[in-house]
Amino acid sequence: MENKNSHVLLEEIRSKLLENLSRLQHAPNERPPDTELPEKSQISIPEERWDPNSDMELAFTKQSKEIDR
């Protein structure tokens, strides 16, 4: 297939594109506060996490650890 785009046409498109991009407002280069990672003190230990599907498993794990002591 033959390339029918002339260099002049491509340069016009490029200059229009760059002009339009220069008119856009810049995007901030920082994360919004609600997407920050939690601090280490906020991360819970896996045993302390509550999962409604594994209540029995957590209770069993805690009991078995108490027995091992």
N, C-alpha and C positions, 0 to 999 in steps of 0.2 A: 504494500500500500504506500502510495506516495504522500509525503508530508506537504500539505498545501498551505501550511501556516507560514506567512512571510515574517521575516525578522522585524519589519516595521510594525506589523499587527501585534506580534508578541511583545514588542517593546511598549506599545500603547497600552496593552492590557496590563503589563507589569507596572507601568507608571500609575495607572488608575488604581490598581490594587494597593500599591504602596501609599498613595495619597489617601485612600479610604482607611487604610490601617492607621495612618498617622492621626486621623480624626477620632479614633476610638479612645475612650478613657482607659487608663491602665487598670489592671487588676491588682489588688494588694498581694504582696508576697508573704503573707503570714496566714496561718490557719485561724479560722474562727474559734473563739474560746470553747464552744461546746464540742469540738472535735479533738481536744487535747487528750493525751494519754493520761490515765489515772496515776496518781502518785503511788509509790510502793506501799505506803501505809493504807491506801484504799483498796488494794488488791487483797482479796481474801484467800485464805488457805483452802485448798480443794475440799477438805473435810467440813469447812464452815459454809460452803456454798449450799444453797437450798435448791433442790431439784424435785419437783412434785412427783416425778416418775421413779425416783430412787430413794424415797424416805426409808424404806425397809433396809436398803443396802447401807445407808449412812448409819442408821441405828445399830445395825449388826457390826459395822466396822468399829464404832466407838465402844461397843460392849466388848468386842474381842480384844481391843487394845487395853481396856481396863483389866481384863482377865490376865493378860500377859504381864502386867506389872506385878 
